[in-house]
Each structure stands twice: as C-alpha cells, then as structure tokens.
Amino acid sequence: MSTKQRLIEFVEGLDEHSAQEILLIIENEAAPREPLTHEQLESIARGLAQSAAGKGIPHDDVFRRLLSE
C-alpha cells in the first residue's frame, strides 16, 4: 500500500474535529517560512553560547515559571 493510500485511509477514519486539527498542523508545516534575520541568528547564537557556558535556565524551571504566571 502506498504512503498516500495509507494517509487517505487514516484520514477517512478520523472524526471531523480530529481531521480539522490534523489539517491545520499539515498546513502550518507546509507553509513557506521567512528566512531568519541577521538579528534573529545572532540572538540564537548568543543563547547557544550561554547554554554551552552553563548559563542556561533548566527546562523544569522554565515550565514552572510559565505555569505560575
């Protein structure tokens, strides 16, 4: 069975709400993306350097902060 045929069968088994959610995900992933700006690339590089230097914030701390707001 081809990948497209498997995908069709999968989608046919979904209820309308689930199909709509999957479609939104697929459309978002397929949308053309703007290239990152020089400033965005520099910001990413700074963050990676800080993380490599041990100056990052642990994952659990970030989620605790986000959930407490």
Backbone as numpy.savetxt, mean C-alpha at the origin, in Angstrom:
# Nx Ny Nz CAx CAy CAz Cx Cy Cz
-6.17 -24.27 -16.60 -7.02 -23.09 -16.60 -6.12 -21.85 -16.60
-6.44 -20.88 -17.43 -5.62 -19.66 -17.53 -5.83 -18.77 -16.30
-4.91 -17.88 -16.10 -5.00 -16.93 -14.99 -6.25 -16.08 -15.12
-6.54 -15.63 -16.34 -7.74 -14.80 -16.54 -9.01 -15.59 -16.22
-9.04 -16.85 -16.60 -10.21 -17.68 -16.32 -10.37 -17.89 -14.81
-9.26 -18.11 -14.13 -9.31 -18.26 -12.67 -9.81 -16.98 -12.02
-9.36 -15.85 -12.53 -9.79 -14.56 -12.00 -11.29 -14.35 -12.22
-11.75 -14.68 -13.40 -13.19 -14.55 -13.70 -14.01 -15.41 -12.75
-13.60 -16.65 -12.56 -14.34 -17.54 -11.66 -14.32 -17.02 -10.22
-13.18 -16.48 -9.80 -13.09 -15.92 -8.46 -14.06 -14.76 -8.29
-14.06 -13.84 -9.26 -14.92 -12.66 -9.19 -16.39 -13.05 -9.24
-16.73 -14.03 -10.04 -18.12 -14.47 -10.13 -18.63 -15.03 -8.81
-17.73 -15.50 -7.95 -18.13 -16.03 -6.65 -18.28 -14.98 -5.57
-17.93 -13.74 -5.87 -18.01 -12.67 -4.88 -19.39 -12.04 -4.83
-19.76 -11.54 -3.64 -20.98 -10.73 -3.57 -20.64 -9.34 -4.11
-21.64 -8.53 -4.35 -21.45 -7.23 -4.99 -20.51 -6.33 -4.19
-20.69 -6.31 -2.88 -19.85 -5.44 -2.05 -18.38 -5.85 -2.13
-18.10 -7.13 -2.01 -16.71 -7.61 -2.09 -16.12 -7.34 -3.47
-16.92 -7.53 -4.52 -16.44 -7.27 -5.87 -16.07 -5.79 -6.03
-16.89 -4.91 -5.46 -16.61 -3.48 -5.54 -15.31 -3.14 -4.82
-15.08 -3.72 -3.64 -13.86 -3.46 -2.90 -12.63 -3.94 -3.67
-12.71 -5.14 -4.25 -11.60 -5.68 -5.02 -11.33 -4.80 -6.24
-12.38 -4.35 -6.90 -12.22 -3.50 -8.08 -11.51 -2.19 -7.72
-11.87 -1.59 -6.59 -11.22 -0.36 -6.16 -9.73 -0.58 -5.91
-9.39 -1.71 -5.31 -7.98 -2.03 -5.06 -7.24 -2.19 -6.38
-7.82 -2.93 -7.31 -7.17 -3.17 -8.60 -7.01 -1.86 -9.36
-8.05 -1.04 -9.37 -7.96 0.24 -10.08 -6.90 1.15 -9.46
-6.82 1.13 -8.13 -5.81 1.96 -7.47 -4.40 1.48 -7.81
-4.19 0.19 -7.82 -2.87 -0.36 -8.13 -2.48 -0.12 -9.60
-3.47 -0.08 -10.48 -3.20 0.08 -11.91 -3.08 1.54 -12.33
-3.45 2.45 -11.44 -3.44 3.88 -11.79 -2.00 4.35 -12.00
-1.81 5.20 -13.01 -0.47 5.74 -13.23 -0.02 6.57 -12.02
1.23 6.48 -11.71 1.77 7.18 -10.56 2.70 8.31 -11.03
2.62 9.43 -10.31 3.53 10.53 -10.56 4.90 10.14 -10.04
5.97 10.48 -10.74 7.29 10.19 -10.19 7.53 11.02 -8.94
8.35 10.48 -8.02 8.66 11.21 -6.80 9.50 12.44 -7.14
9.25 13.51 -6.38 10.03 14.74 -6.57 11.40 14.57 -5.91
12.31 15.48 -6.24 13.64 15.47 -5.64 13.53 15.61 -4.11
12.63 16.46 -3.65 12.44 16.67 -2.22 11.92 15.40 -1.54
11.00 14.70 -2.19 10.48 13.46 -1.61 11.57 12.40 -1.52
12.40 12.30 -2.57 13.49 11.33 -2.55 14.50 11.67 -1.45
14.79 12.95 -1.26 15.69 13.36 -0.19 15.12 13.03 1.18
13.82 13.23 1.35 13.16 12.93 2.61 13.23 11.43 2.91
13.01 10.62 1.91 13.11 9.17 2.07 14.53 8.77 2.45
15.51 9.36 1.79 16.92 9.06 2.08 17.27 9.45 3.52
16.78 10.62 3.98 17.04 11.03 5.36 16.42 10.05 6.35
15.21 9.62 6.07 14.54 8.67 6.96 15.27 7.33 7.01
15.73 6.86 5.87 16.48 5.61 5.84 17.80 5.73 6.59
18.47 6.88 6.43 19.73 7.11 7.14 19.50 7.17 8.65
18.43 7.83 9.08 18.11 7.90 10.50 17.82 6.50 11.05
17.08 5.73 10.31 16.76 4.37 10.73 18.02 3.52 10.84
18.91 3.64 9.84 20.16 2.88 9.85 21.04 3.28 11.03
20.92 4.53 11.47 21.71 5.03 12.59 21.05 4.72 13.93
19.94 3.97 13.89 19.25 3.61 15.12 18.38 4.70 15.70
18.06 5.70 14.89 17.27 6.84 15.37 15.79 6.73 14.97
15.37 5.55 14.52 13.99 5.37 14.11 13.06 5.18 15.29
11.79 5.18 15.04 10.78 4.94 16.06 10.29 3.50 15.86
10.32 2.68 16.91 9.85 1.30 16.77 8.40 1.24 16.27
8.14 0.25 15.46 6.83 0.03 14.84 5.70 0.07 15.87
5.87 -0.64 16.98 4.82 -0.69 18.00 4.55 0.69 18.60
5.59 1.49 18.78 5.41 2.85 19.31 4.61 3.71 18.35
4.89 3.59 17.07 4.16 4.36 16.06 2.68 4.03 16.13
2.35 2.74 16.15 0.94 2.34 16.19 0.28 2.77 17.49
1.00 2.69 18.61 0.43 3.13 19.87 0.10 4.63 19.79
1.00 5.41 19.21 0.76 6.85 19.08 -0.42 7.14 18.17
-0.50 6.41 17.06 -1.60 6.64 16.12 -2.94 6.26 16.72
-2.96 5.16 17.47 -4.22 4.68 18.03 -4.66 5.50 19.23
-3.74 6.20 19.88 -4.10 6.99 21.06 -4.67 8.36 20.69
-4.52 8.75 19.42 -5.01 10.08 19.00 -6.48 10.04 18.69
